[in-house]
Amino acid sequence: MTAKHFSSLGDPALKRMLQQGAVGILPTDTVYGLVAPALHRESVKRLYSLKQRKRQPGTTIAASVEQLHETGFSLEELARAAHYWPNAISVEMTTFSIPDYLKEGQTHMAARIPKDAAIIQLLEQVGPLMTSSANTPKAPTSRTIGEAVNYFGDEVDFYVDAGDLGERPPSTIIGFDEKGETIVYRHGAVDIETR
């Protein structure tokens, strides 16, 4: 089946596709991402098979702390993480209550609430999305939809074209140690001071 192409995150047809479990490429608040509805088991499995990498889980993006809690993240950790949101900061949290199909054996997973009105509006309508960078293993992240099409072709259901995202950096990734101190795992779109 031929992948559908959209020019807007607000397209009602895109919303319907995601509500039905579609997997595709769209502009996140940082880079182009390969996405699947986080609460659709088969869609997430499909996303992971497209990525073909050993450590599968990517980042869950959501419109609210409530959506992330429904996905399985703990309220205690979310309360700490929420200090950094909405922003292009992904926070690593424990996966004790996250379904096995999502965590794939990982003890920690990243999540964030983006600072982007169009993405938030979509997430409010379709629920949280599991995301991973739009590339195949060891290849550069897609800067354009054309590059994403070269990677995935019609193996995905849709593409949302937001133009050339250029050298837009990925999200900053942080976590917390046993004392609750912030650890920066990856410096990215947002500079933060650890405290």
C-alpha positions, 0 to 999 in steps of 0.5 A: 500500500502506498504511504499517504503524504500530509502537509499539516499535523492538523489534517483530520485524515492523519488524526484518524489514521493514528487513532486506528494505529498507523505508523509513520513519519512526522515532525516532532518538536525536535527532529523528524520522528518515526511514530506509533500510537503508544497504546497500540501494541501491534503498532509499537511492535511494527515501529520497533521492527522498522528500526532494526536495532538492539535497544529498542525503546525510543521516547514517548511524547504526550500532551500531558502528565495524565497521558504519560501516567496512563501509559505506565510512568509513575506519578512520583517520577512524573512530578519531578520530570514535569518541572522541565516540561513542556520542552525539548527535554526527554526524561528517563524514568523507570519502567516498572508499570509500563507494558512489556511491549513498550519497554522491551526489557528496558529498566528505564525509558524516556518521555517528554511533553513537547513545547509545540502547539501543533504537536500538543493538539495532535497528541490531545486527539490521538493520545501518546506516541512512541517516537524514534528518530526517522532513520535506519541504524547508523544512518543520519536522522532525516532532515527532510521527508525525502530522506525519510522516504529513502529510508522507509518508502512504503513500509510506513503508512504516512509522511507529514512534510514540514520542510527542511528541518536542517541541523535541528538538534535532538532533545536533551535527555536527562534522568535522576540519581538516587538522591533526586539529582539531575543527570544529563545523558545527552546535550541537545536542544535545550541547555540545562544546568544540573542541580 
